[in-house]
Amino acid sequence: MPNLSDYLIDTSTLLRDSNYLFNSKSSLTRFINQARDQVAKQTGCLRAVVTGQAPYGNAANPSVFTPGAAQPGSNSFQSFTTISGVEKYSFSYATPFLKATNAGFRSVVDVIDVAVSWGGTRPSLNWVPWEDLQAYCRSFNQGVFSYPFIWSTNGSGTKGQVWLFPVPQITALSGSQGLSAPAGEMEWDTSCLPTPLYSNNDYEAIPDSVTDAVPFFAAHLAFLSSQRYGMAAVMKSLYEERLGISNVAGDRGKTSSFYDPGC
């Protein structure tokens, strides 16, 4: 797995500037981190499930331990749950839980699937476009409360939001008092961005299947900054070629079942 020095050597070699005469290390480091973000956005290679239970506030360390399971020295847990009466959850709401169990992950850039606990089950909710949620669900303004079964997103990138319907709360009358059901644990299947690399000690979360494309996009940005548009275009073409090769190498397809369903 490459570290920052590896990226700097590869990028400066593509630029024919191994002595950093025309591009400083700090500039190339910035371009490299922008390239890593670009790779993560285009490929969705940083995918993580933000779970209902996570060791909140403890940094995830790359090791042989399973994130969210064996965590030496961690005995404090908080839940990633719905909030009573709240229908909108920013992507940043998941950030502490994401970082607690995934080293090298910075933020959520997209949510692919949402599941919410209904008590004994945790089903995946039905997704609808935001316009449909607004027109057909949120138009009921008399206070509809239940377990959520529909979700949508609004906003873009890291500023996006998850919306749930009905509003996650159940109220059952008991005498003269209203009793609210407990908050439901959530699980979000997310696409994420990596934390920046500033030294060789920073963990690279991007998988090896796509890291070889990073220096080409960083070189593309460096050539753009010096207004060498021809070489910038060449580097972007080589970057896209590497991404195509890497995707084939990283996923050769899956078989849904090797057995006859009638057996």
Contacts in CASP RR format, 6 or more apart in sequence:
PFRMAT RR
TARGET T0000
AUTHOR 0000-0000-0000
METHOD contacts of the structure
MODEL  1
MPNLSDYLIDTSTLLRDSNYLFNSKSSLTRFINQARDQVAKQTGCLRAVV
TGQAPYGNAANPSVFTPGAAQPGSNSFQSFTTISGVEKYSFSYATPFLKA
TNAGFRSVVDVIDVAVSWGGTRPSLNWVPWEDLQAYCRSFNQGVFSYPFI
WSTNGSGTKGQVWLFPVPQITALSGSQGLSAPAGEMEWDTSCLPTPLYSN
NDYEAIPDSVTDAVPFFAAHLAFLSSQRYGMAAVMKSLYEERLGISNVAG
DRGKTSSFYDPGC
1 204 0 8 1.000
1 208 0 8 1.000
1 211 0 8 1.000
2 10 0 8 1.000
2 204 0 8 1.000
2 211 0 8 1.000
2 214 0 8 1.000
3 197 0 8 1.000
3 200 0 8 1.000
3 202 0 8 1.000
3 204 0 8 1.000
4 29 0 8 1.000
4 32 0 8 1.000
4 197 0 8 1.000
4 198 0 8 1.000
4 199 0 8 1.000
4 200 0 8 1.000
4 202 0 8 1.000
5 200 0 8 1.000
7 32 0 8 1.000
7 197 0 8 1.000
7 214 0 8 1.000
7 215 0 8 1.000
7 218 0 8 1.000
8 25 0 8 1.000
8 28 0 8 1.000
8 29 0 8 1.000
8 32 0 8 1.000
9 18 0 8 1.000
10 215 0 8 1.000
11 28 0 8 1.000
11 31 0 8 1.000
11 32 0 8 1.000
11 215 0 8 1.000
11 218 0 8 1.000
11 219 0 8 1.000
11 222 0 8 1.000
12 18 0 8 1.000
12 20 0 8 1.000
12 23 0 8 1.000
12 28 0 8 1.000
13 215 0 8 1.000
14 215 0 8 1.000
14 216 0 8 1.000
14 219 0 8 1.000
14 235 0 8 1.000
15 22 0 8 1.000
15 23 0 8 1.000
15 219 0 8 1.000
15 222 0 8 1.000
15 223 0 8 1.000
17 23 0 8 1.000
20 28 0 8 1.000
22 226 0 8 1.000
23 222 0 8 1.000
27 222 0 8 1.000
27 225 0 8 1.000
28 218 0 8 1.000
28 222 0 8 1.000
29 197 0 8 1.000
29 198 0 8 1.000
31 218 0 8 1.000
31 219 0 8 1.000
31 221 0 8 1.000
31 222 0 8 1.000
31 225 0 8 1.000
32 197 0 8 1.000
32 214 0 8 1.000
32 215 0 8 1.000
32 218 0 8 1.000
33 196 0 8 1.000
33 197 0 8 1.000
34 217 0 8 1.000
34 218 0 8 1.000
34 221 0 8 1.000
35 213 0 8 1.000
35 214 0 8 1.000
35 215 0 8 1.000
35 216 0 8 1.000
35 217 0 8 1.000
35 218 0 8 1.000
35 220 0 8 1.000
35 221 0 8 1.000
36 194 0 8 1.000
36 196 0 8 1.000
36 197 0 8 1.000
36 206 0 8 1.000
36 214 0 8 1.000
37 193 0 8 1.000
37 194 0 8 1.000
38 217 0 8 1.000
39 45 0 8 1.000
39 206 0 8 1.000
39 210 0 8 1.000
39 211 0 8 1.000
39 213 0 8 1.000
39 214 0 8 1.000
39 217 0 8 1.000
39 243 0 8 1.000
40 46 0 8 1.000
40 109 0 8 1.000
40 191 0 8 1.000
40 192 0 8 1.000
40 193 0 8 1.000
40 194 0 8 1.000
40 206 0 8 1.000
41 109 0 8 1.000
41 193 0 8 1.000
42 243 0 8 1.000
43 210 0 8 1.000
43 243 0 8 1.000
43 246 0 8 1.000
43 247 0 8 1.000
44 191 0 8 1.000
45 206 0 8 1.000
45 207 0 8 1.000
45 209 0 8 1.000
45 210 0 8 1.000
46 105 0 8 1.000
46 191 0 8 1.000
46 192 0 8 1.000
46 193 0 8 1.000
46 194 0 8 1.000
46 205 0 8 1.000
46 206 0 8 1.000
47 112 0 8 1.000
47 189 0 8 1.000
47 190 0 8 1.000
47 191 0 8 1.000
47 192 0 8 1.000
48 98 0 8 1.000
48 101 0 8 1.000
48 102 0 8 1.000
48 105 0 8 1.000
48 190 0 8 1.000
48 192 0 8 1.000
49 187 0 8 1.000
49 188 0 8 1.000
49 189 0 8 1.000
49 190 0 8 1.000
50 80 0 8 1.000
50 94 0 8 1.000
50 97 0 8 1.000
50 98 0 8 1.000
50 108 0 8 1.000
50 186 0 8 1.000
50 187 0 8 1.000
50 188 0 8 1.000
50 190 0 8 1.000
51 68 0 8 1.000
51 80 0 8 1.000
51 97 0 8 1.000
51 101 0 8 1.000
51 187 0 8 1.000
52 79 0 8 1.000
52 80 0 8 1.000
52 81 0 8 1.000
52 97 0 8 1.000
52 185 0 8 1.000
52 186 0 8 1.000
52 187 0 8 1.000
53 68 0 8 1.000
53 77 0 8 1.000
53 79 0 8 1.000
53 80 0 8 1.000
53 185 0 8 1.000
54 68 0 8 1.000
54 77 0 8 1.000
54 78 0 8 1.000
54 80 0 8 1.000
54 96 0 8 1.000
54 97 0 8 1.000
54 100 0 8 1.000
54 101 0 8 1.000
55 68 0 8 1.000
55 71 0 8 1.000
55 74 0 8 1.000
55 76 0 8 1.000
55 77 0 8 1.000
55 100 0 8 1.000
55 101 0 8 1.000
56 76 0 8 1.000
56 77 0 8 1.000
56 78 0 8 1.000
56 96 0 8 1.000
56 97 0 8 1.000
56 100 0 8 1.000
57 76 0 8 1.000
57 96 0 8 1.000
57 99 0 8 1.000
57 100 0 8 1.000
58 71 0 8 1.000
58 74 0 8 1.000
58 76 0 8 1.000
58 100 0 8 1.000
59 99 0 8 1.000
59 100 0 8 1.000
59 103 0 8 1.000
60 67 0 8 1.000
60 99 0 8 1.000
60 100 0 8 1.000
60 101 0 8 1.000
60 102 0 8 1.000
60 103 0 8 1.000
60 104 0 8 1.000
61 103 0 8 1.000
62 103 0 8 1.000
62 203 0 8 1.000
65 71 0 8 1.000
65 72 0 8 1.000
67 101 0 8 1.000
67 102 0 8 1.000
68 100 0 8 1.000
68 101 0 8 1.000
79 183 0 8 1.000
79 185 0 8 1.000
80 94 0 8 1.000
80 97 0 8 1.000
80 185 0 8 1.000
80 186 0 8 1.000
80 187 0 8 1.000
80 188 0 8 1.000
81 183 0 8 1.000
81 184 0 8 1.000
81 185 0 8 1.000
81 186 0 8 1.000
82 89 0 8 1.000
82 116 0 8 1.000
82 148 0 8 1.000
82 164 0 8 1.000
82 168 0 8 1.000
82 183 0 8 1.000
82 184 0 8 1.000
82 186 0 8 1.000
83 89 0 8 1.000
83 168 0 8 1.000
83 183 0 8 1.000
84 168 0 8 1.000
84 169 0 8 1.000
84 180 0 8 1.000
84 183 0 8 1.000
85 145 0 8 1.000
85 167 0 8 1.000
85 168 0 8 1.000
85 169 0 8 1.000
86 167 0 8 1.000
86 168 0 8 1.000
87 138 0 8 1.000
87 163 0 8 1.000
87 164 0 8 1.000
87 165 0 8 1.000
87 167 0 8 1.000
87 168 0 8 1.000
88 161 0 8 1.000
88 162 0 8 1.000
88 163 0 8 1.000
89 161 0 8 1.000
89 162 0 8 1.000
89 163 0 8 1.000
89 164 0 8 1.000
90 159 0 8 1.000
90 160 0 8 1.000
90 161 0 8 1.000
90 162 0 8 1.000
91 107 0 8 1.000
91 108 0 8 1.000
91 109 0 8 1.000
91 111 0 8 1.000
91 157 0 8 1.000
91 158 0 8 1.000
91 159 0 8 1.000
91 160 0 8 1.000
91 161 0 8 1.000
91 162 0 8 1.000
91 190 0 8 1.000
92 107 0 8 1.000
92 108 0 8 1.000
92 158 0 8 1.000
94 108 0 8 1.000
94 188 0 8 1.000
94 190 0 8 1.000
95 107 0 8 1.000
95 108 0 8 1.000
98 105 0 8 1.000
98 107 0 8 1.000
98 108 0 8 1.000
98 190 0 8 1.000
98 192 0 8 1.000
99 105 0 8 1.000
99 106 0 8 1.000
102 192 0 8 1.000
102 205 0 8 1.000
103 203 0 8 1.000
103 205 0 8 1.000
104 194 0 8 1.000
104 195 0 8 1.000
104 202 0 8 1.000
104 203 0 8 1.000
104 204 0 8 1.000
104 205 0 8 1.000
105 192 0 8 1.000
105 193 0 8 1.000
105 194 0 8 1.000
105 195 0 8 1.000
105 205 0 8 1.000
106 192 0 8 1.000
106 193 0 8 1.000
106 194 0 8 1.000
106 195 0 8 1.000
106 196 0 8 1.000
107 158 0 8 1.000
107 192 0 8 1.000
107 193 0 8 1.000
108 158 0 8 1.000
108 188 0 8 1.000
108 190 0 8 1.000
108 191 0 8 1.000
108 192 0 8 1.000
109 157 0 8 1.000
109 158 0 8 1.000
109 190 0 8 1.000
109 191 0 8 1.000
109 192 0 8 1.000
109 193 0 8 1.000
110 153 0 8 1.000
110 157 0 8 1.000
110 190 0 8 1.000
110 191 0 8 1.000
111 153 0 8 1.000
111 162 0 8 1.000
111 188 0 8 1.000
111 189 0 8 1.000
111 190 0 8 1.000
111 191 0 8 1.000
112 189 0 8 1.000
112 190 0 8 1.000
112 191 0 8 1.000
113 124 0 8 1.000
113 127 0 8 1.000
113 188 0 8 1.000
113 189 0 8 1.000
114 124 0 8 1.000
114 125 0 8 1.000
114 127 0 8 1.000
114 151 0 8 1.000
114 162 0 8 1.000
114 164 0 8 1.000
114 186 0 8 1.000
114 187 0 8 1.000
114 188 0 8 1.000
114 189 0 8 1.000
115 122 0 8 1.000
115 123 0 8 1.000
115 124 0 8 1.000
115 125 0 8 1.000
115 186 0 8 1.000
115 187 0 8 1.000
116 122 0 8 1.000
116 123 0 8 1.000
116 125 0 8 1.000
116 147 0 8 1.000
116 148 0 8 1.000
116 164 0 8 1.000
116 168 0 8 1.000
116 184 0 8 1.000
116 185 0 8 1.000
116 186 0 8 1.000
116 187 0 8 1.000
117 184 0 8 1.000
117 185 0 8 1.000
117 186 0 8 1.000
118 147 0 8 1.000
118 184 0 8 1.000
119 184 0 8 1.000
122 185 0 8 1.000
122 187 0 8 1.000
123 149 0 8 1.000
125 148 0 8 1.000
125 149 0 8 1.000
125 150 0 8 1.000
125 151 0 8 1.000
125 164 0 8 1.000
126 149 0 8 1.000
126 150 0 8 1.000
126 151 0 8 1.000
127 150 0 8 1.000
127 151 0 8 1.000
127 152 0 8 1.000
128 136 0 8 1.000
128 137 0 8 1.000
128 150 0 8 1.000
128 151 0 8 1.000
128 152 0 8 1.000
129 152 0 8 1.000
130 152 0 8 1.000
130 153 0 8 1.000
130 154 0 8 1.000
130 163 0 8 1.000
132 152 0 8 1.000
133 150 0 8 1.000
133 152 0 8 1.000
133 163 0 8 1.000
133 165 0 8 1.000
137 150 0 8 1.000
137 165 0 8 1.000
137 166 0 8 1.000
138 165 0 8 1.000
143 167 0 8 1.000
144 165 0 8 1.000
144 166 0 8 1.000
144 167 0 8 1.000
145 166 0 8 1.000
145 167 0 8 1.000
145 168 0 8 1.000
145 169 0 8 1.000
145 170 0 8 1.000
145 171 0 8 1.000
146 166 0 8 1.000
146 167 0 8 1.000
146 169 0 8 1.000
146 170 0 8 1.000
147 166 0 8 1.000
147 168 0 8 1.000
147 170 0 8 1.000
147 181 0 8 1.000
148 164 0 8 1.000
148 165 0 8 1.000
148 166 0 8 1.000
148 167 0 8 1.000
148 168 0 8 1.000
149 165 0 8 1.000
149 166 0 8 1.000
150 164 0 8 1.000
150 165 0 8 1.000
150 166 0 8 1.000
151 162 0 8 1.000
151 163 0 8 1.000
151 164 0 8 1.000
151 165 0 8 1.000
152 162 0 8 1.000
152 163 0 8 1.000
152 165 0 8 1.000
153 160 0 8 1.000
153 161 0 8 1.000
153 162 0 8 1.000
153 163 0 8 1.000
154 160 0 8 1.000
154 161 0 8 1.000
154 163 0 8 1.000
155 161 0 8 1.000
158 193 0 8 1.000
162 188 0 8 1.000
168 183 0 8 1.000
168 184 0 8 1.000
169 180 0 8 1.000
169 181 0 8 1.000
170 180 0 8 1.000
170 181 0 8 1.000
171 178 0 8 1.000
171 179 0 8 1.000
171 180 0 8 1.000
171 181 0 8 1.000
172 178 0 8 1.000
172 179 0 8 1.000
172 181 0 8 1.000
173 179 0 8 1.000
194 204 0 8 1.000
194 205 0 8 1.000
194 206 0 8 1.000
195 202 0 8 1.000
195 203 0 8 1.000
195 205 0 8 1.000
196 202 0 8 1.000
197 204 0 8 1.000
204 211 0 8 1.000
206 214 0 8 1.000
207 250 0 8 1.000
209 246 0 8 1.000
209 247 0 8 1.000
209 249 0 8 1.000
209 250 0 8 1.000
210 242 0 8 1.000
210 243 0 8 1.000
210 246 0 8 1.000
210 247 0 8 1.000
212 242 0 8 1.000
212 246 0 8 1.000
213 239 0 8 1.000
213 242 0 8 1.000
213 243 0 8 1.000
213 246 0 8 1.000
216 235 0 8 1.000
216 236 0 8 1.000
216 238 0 8 1.000
216 239 0 8 1.000
216 242 0 8 1.000
217 235 0 8 1.000
217 236 0 8 1.000
217 239 0 8 1.000
219 235 0 8 1.000
220 232 0 8 1.000
220 235 0 8 1.000
220 236 0 8 1.000
220 239 0 8 1.000
221 232 0 8 1.000
223 229 0 8 1.000
223 230 0 8 1.000
223 231 0 8 1.000
223 232 0 8 1.000
223 235 0 8 1.000
224 232 0 8 1.000
END
